[in-house]
Amino acid sequence: MAADTGRPLWTPSPERVQQTNMYAFMQYVNKRHGFAFSSYDELYEWSVTEIADFWQAVWDHMGIIASADPTQIVDDPGRMPGAEWCAGARLNFAENLLRYRDDRPALVFKGEAMEVPRVLTYAEVYAEVSRVAQALKQAGVQEGDRVAGFMPNMPETVIAMLAATSLGAIWSSCSPDFGIKGVLDRFQRIEPKVLFTANGYSYGGKTFDSLEKVAGIFDQLSSQPLVVVVPYTEQRADLGGLAGKAVHYEDFVALCAAQEIEFVQLPFSHPVYIMYSSGTTGLPKCIVQSAGGILLNQMKELKLHADLKREDNLFYFTTCGWMMWNWMVCSLSLGATVTLYDGSPFHPGPEGLWKLADAVGISIFGTSAKYLAALEKAGYRPREDCRLERLKAVLSTGSPLSIESFEYVYRDIKTELCLSSISGGTDLNGCFAGGNPMGPVYRGELQARGLGMKVKAYDENGKPVLNRKGELVCEAAFPSMPIYFWADPEGESYHNAYFSEYPGVWRHGDYIEINDHGGVTIYGRSDATLNPGGVRIGTAEIYRQVESFTEVLDSLVIGQEWQDDVRVILFLKMADGFELTEELAGRIRTTIRANCTPRHVPARIVAVRDIPYTISGKKVELAVRNVVHGLPVKNRDALANPQSLDLYADLAALQE
């Protein structure tokens, strides 16, 4: 069922529109090129038609710091892969994020077990990056080396990344809740020279040791990196099995006094990050991204689409293993305050993050669709418990945001804010569609396709369609495209990941619909769509109906091959105190039939104790489908709760 495009849930006032960064950029483009654009649609169409002019305007408007400007923005945006961006430019990623060096707050950090948040100013961050960069250089780190983080979401993680990239090293990270095999699947392949780890972390009121796990990781890493242990749950932990292989953070930087940082100037396309796909169907892809491409695209998204200003405080609930961490940290390039949180979002209760928002003045609150749905299920209403005076926007990603969650935000959080459901991917470290602070918010919709992103929906014949479901594709190159995959010298894996279906066109793997006013509805991953009777159905359509039942805590839907067709199977995790009965199953089927179509109605509804998720919070429909069909799941370490997959094997209800 498509989003409700009738009356908007929220529309910005003319005064608010004219105060946005997007409006200011539109006026900048008008003056620069002699246009008279007055709407986002006009600006968007120009941005995907005159691609070089658009990205040149972004470069100039953002004030990219470079020792040499580009001689050409892009050689051929129609060539994918292979378009060359910003030839001749030389810059440093960290220098752009450290352009502010004053006493305004840069990082605010609240660990789950901390009573009072810790605050670091821009001057303090710069000084600490200087010390760590010197220590890394003394440890032999140079241009192109890999520096890895097995770290909680804390200031030292940001500092280590900035120090590494100031030297031209490549940063890669994953969160400390990964298992040893999951870490090795990533770090063994990239061979880090230095590995930063905290001694432990807290989650849900419990403290976990990281050093024993890191000792096991170190023993299997061929690169034998220097391990730097950051104090967190203890001030100076016993190194145990890492003795002789690791150094305490304070000892690592002890001889380094803060001084001016010598930012190594590098080509636009120099690698800055190695990111990883979830890896639930095999080894994770090691996605290499360029310093200039990530900087340019993320600054565009943060300043224009998120309307981030210097006086803002941006928060995103994320770990260091999810691309939203990288996206969030780029906010430093605009001089805003970044609030970091490490721990459970529901500790000590559902109010935790909202009390933090009040305490530190968060103005842009980023989270996942799963969190907002869980918050509503818990019956928590932030507007009744918190002031939220500075809150101007809520961002949601990770999975499609249901219509009910849209309504919940405006009813129970705050009426006067911009709710931006955003969607993109680790692959581009950014968004294909997301917020438009100049535009209205409709239930169930992403407000707009991103500037400079030539996004279309393709039908079964590979033709663009409006007001119909189709494959999300991007028809033109964009700066933050991966430059290559690690250990993929011929580019075969890279090509197969995005370009095998439509030559020269990026196929992203989402099932979407673009409507007449430019809004985007996402129906789930296209490889997880259901095909009963040969008709494609997005899983999000069913989730939306099921989430309205208070008896259901969570759900997952797959297609099961059955008698020369595919039938829909719905798994339910019941809320406390409820059981799956025939009466409830009947009501669920009736609701799905009434609000979707008869083809959406599950052939089987099965209660399970848990729903599997990746560590970054995404449901793993494909892994469950494999288990149900007796196929292997190649990489369970990518899951937050891998044992849950065993619940789906040999279910009697699926043999009937």
C-alpha positions, -999 to +999 in steps of 0.1 A: +000+000+000+015+033-010+020+062+014-009+085+022-002+115+000-033+135+009-028+161+036+007+167+048+015+159+084+037+190+086+045+219+063+072+245+071+061+281+073+074+305+047+096+321+073+111+288+082+117+279+046+136+311+040+158+304+070+170+270+057+204+263+043+186+248+013+169+281+005+202+299+008+219+275-015+190+279-041+195+316-040+233+311-044+227+290-075+201+315-089+226+343-086+255+323-099+237+310-130+210+336-136+182+313-127+149+320-109+144+287-091+117+290-064+111+253-055+131+222-046+118+204-077+134+229-100+167+228-080+167+190-081+161+187-119+189+211-125+212+192-102+208+159-121+208+175-155+238+198-152+258+176-129+292+192-132+277+227-125+258+214-095+288+198-078+310+228-086+284+249-068+285+225-038+323+226-037+323+264-036+293+269-013+306+244+012+340+261+012+360+229+007+396+234+020+421+223-006+457+231-015+447+227-052+412+232-066+399+207-093+407+214-129+375+196-138+346+185-116+338+153-135+349+140-168+318+120-178+289+116-153+273+091-176+301+066-173+295+042-144+318+029-130+348+049-140+338+086-139+367+107-126+359+133-100+377+165-093+409+159-113+438+179-100+423+187-066+445+181-035+430+181+000+429+164+034+398+150+048+407+157+085+417+193+078+381+199+065+366+185+097+390+204+119+386+238+103+371+252+135+395+254+165+377+276+190+361+270+224+326+260+212+316+224+220+326+199+193+318+166+210+294+158+238+297+122+251+274+103+272+282+066+280+254+046+294+270+043+329+281+080+330+262+104+353+274+136+335+282+140+298+318+148+289+323+179+266+353+186+243+357+219+226+369+223+190+402+235+204+405+204+226+397+180+198+422+197+176+449+194+203+442+157+209+442+149+172+476+165+170+490+144+198+475+111+184+487+120+148+522+125+161+521+092+179+508+073+149+536+088+127+562+077+153+546+042+151+553+042+113+519+050+100+520+068+066+499+074+036+478+044+025+482+024+058+451+011+075+442+022+110+413+002+126+390+009+154+373-018+176+357+009+196+326+022+213+310+054+201+332+077+221+354+108+215+386+088+212+372+070+182+366+103+164+400+115+174+418+084+162+400+086+128+409+122+124+445+116+134+448+087+110+433+105+080+453+136+087+483+115+078+466+100+047+460+067+064+427+048+057+403+044+087+381+013+092+360+004+122+335-020+137+317-020+170+329-040+200+298-062+201+311-080+169+323-115+175+359-125+168+351-141+135+331-111+123+360-088+131+385-111+114+363-113+083+369-075+081+403-067+095+422-097+084+417-087+048+428-050+052+458-057+075+457-027+098+490-013+111+474+000+143+443-011+161+425+011+186+403-006+212+386+005+244+392-019+274+354-026+275+319-012+270+285-011+287+252-021+274+218-026+291+233-021+326+261-047+321+298-041+315+316-062+289+354-068+286+369-062+252+406-071+258+402-108+259+383-107+226+410-084+211+437-108+222+420-135+202+417-112+172+453-101+174+466-137+174+449-143+141+458-110+123+486-115+099+496-078+102+502-080+139+491-044+145+501-022+174+471-022+198+463+010+216+440+005+246+417+034+254+404+036+290+366+035+293+351+011+318+384+011+337+411+038+339+441+015+333+430-021+326+452-051+330+464-059+294+463-096+301+469-116+269+478-084+251+508-077+273+538-069+251+515-063+221+495-033+233+501+001+248+478+022+270+465+053+252+480+077+278+514+061+273+510+061+235+506+099+234+526+108+265+556+123+247+535+142+221+527+178+229+499+195+209+511+215+180+500+225+145+489+195+125+507+189+092+478+177+071+490+155+042+476+168+010+463+141-013+443+136-045+405+139-043+402+101-049+426+091-022+410+064+001+396+076+034+373+048+046+370+011+042+334+002+050+317-032+051+285-047+038+265-067+064+279-100+051+249-122+059+251-141+026+289-144+026+321-125+034+313-088+038+323-066+009+352-043+017+341-010+002+368+016-003+356+052-004+374+084-014+382+113+009+369+140-015+338+121-025+327+113+010+334+149+022+316+166-007+285+144-005+282+143+032+286+180+036+259+184+010+235+161+029+242+176+063+241+212+054+213+212+028+191+181+035+195+180+073+197+218+075+227+216+099+240+249+111+269+259+135+245+264+164+229+230+160+236+199+181+233+167+160+228+133+175+225+099+158+220+067+177+246+045+161+276+023+166+310+026+150+301-003+128+273+015+109+278+042+082+257+066+102+287+071+125+308+083+096+280+105+084+274+120+118+311+128+125+313+148+092+291+174+110+323+187+125+331+202+090+302+226+096+312+235+131+281+220+148+281+201+181+280+163+177+265+143+206+279+107+210+260+081+230+273+046+238+249+020+253+214+008+251+188+033+239+164+018+264+186+021+295+175+027+321+142+031+303+126+045+271+132+080+283+170+078+283+178+094+249+151+121+253+164+131+287+198+134+271+183+155+243+170+179+269+201+180+290+225+188+261+202+207+237+200+183+208+183+200+178+186+172+152+178+137+166+188+108+144+177+072+150+162+041+134+127+032+123+130+002+146+137+024+176+107+047+169+084+017+166+097+002+198+093+036+216+056+037+206+051+000+216+065+009+250+038+036+253+064+064+259+055+100+249+085+122+250+065+154+247+048+147+280+081+141+298+106+164+281+108+200+270+126+194+237+128+231+231+157+230+206+145+199+187+139+210+151+142+177+132+140+139+136+159+117+111+151+080+107+168+053+086+178+016+087+144+004+074+112+019+060+094+042+086+058+031+089+029+055+086+021+048+122+056+059+132+052+092+112+020+099+131+036+089+165+064+114+160+041+143+154+015+132+180+038+121+209+072+138+203+067+173+188+043+189+163+067+215+150+096+197+135+108+182+102+106+144+102+130+132+075+130+095+067+163+090+049+176+061+028+209+052+011+235+028+021+269+019+033+280+016-003+278+054-008+281+064+029+251+087+023+216+089+009+197+085-023+166+100-008+159+119+023+150+152+039+140+185+023+136+212+050+118+234+025+091+209+018+061+192+035+062+158+052+037+132+041+029+100+059+051+071+049+072+091+025+108+102+021+105+138+012+127+139-019+155+124-039+188+138-029+203+167-049+228+154-075+214+118-073+197+109-105+174+083-089+147+065-108+124+035-103+127+009-130+099-015-140+104-051-150+115-039-185+142-016-171+121+015-179+116+045-155+082+047-140+062+071-118+035+061-093+045+025-097+068+002-078+102-006-092+139-011-086+158+019-072+185+029-097+208+058-101+214+068-138+244+091-133+277+090-113+280+107-080+311+116-060+308+092-031+306+060-052+331+034-040+364+038-058+369+001-056+365-030-034+395-042-014+412-072-029+392-070-061+419-061-086+398-066-118+368-049-104+346-079-110+330-080-075+324-042-077+307-045-111+286-075-101+274-056-069+259-027-088+260-029-126+253-064-137+215-059-140+216-026-159+249-019-176+261+016-168+233+022-143+236+017-105+211-009-091+209-004-054+186-033-044+157-013-029+121-016-040+106+018-043+079+041-057+084+077-068+052+098-069+041+129-088+053+154-062+088+137-059+082+118-027+097+083-024+081+053-007+104+023+001+089-012+002+119-030+014+149-047-002+142-058-037+160-092-032+135-098-002+104-089-022+077-116-023+064-131-055+031-150-049+015-157-082+044-138-099+033-105-084+060-085-065+052-074-030+074-053-007+078-067+028+073-032+043+036-032+032+030-062+054+051-049+083+030-017+084-002-037+090+013-060+116+028-032+136-006-018+144-013-048+167-003-043+203-001-080+208+029-082+184+063-069+195+081-076+162+076-095+129+095-108+099+081-120+065+095-142+038+084-160+007+086-198+008+087-218-023+057-241-023+040-262-049+055-244-080+047-210-065+057-187-036+036-184-004+039-157+022+051-167+057+047-143+086+067-148+117+056-130+149+075-122+181+047-117+206+046-089+232+048-099+268+016-115+281+002-124+246+001-156+226-006-162+190-042-175+188-064-184+158-085-154+166-055-130+165-042-146+133-076-142+117-077-105+126-042-100+112-051-116+080-083-096+077-064-063+083-038-072+057-064-082+032-084-050+038-055-026+036-033-043+010-045-071-014-054-108-011-019-117-023-004-100+007-023-123+031+001-148+048-004-185+041+011-193+075+015-172+106+040-186+130+051-175+165+088-174+172+108-163+202+131-139+184+136-120+151+172-119+137+189-086+131+222-074+118+244-056+143+234-024+126+197-031+133+183-045+100+161-075+097+176-104+079+148-118+058+172-134+033+190-154+061+157-166+074+146-176+039+178-196+035+172-214+068+136-222+059+148-236+025+176-256+041+203-234+026+234-223+045+238-189+061+274-182+054+282-155+080+262-156+112+288-133+129+272-104+111+241-108+133+234-092+166+215-124+177+228-153+155+213-180+177+178-168+167+183-183+132+181-218+147+145-211+157+134-212+120+149-246+111+125-275+107+094-257+118+065-281+114+041-253+105+061-247+073+058-283+061+020-281+059 
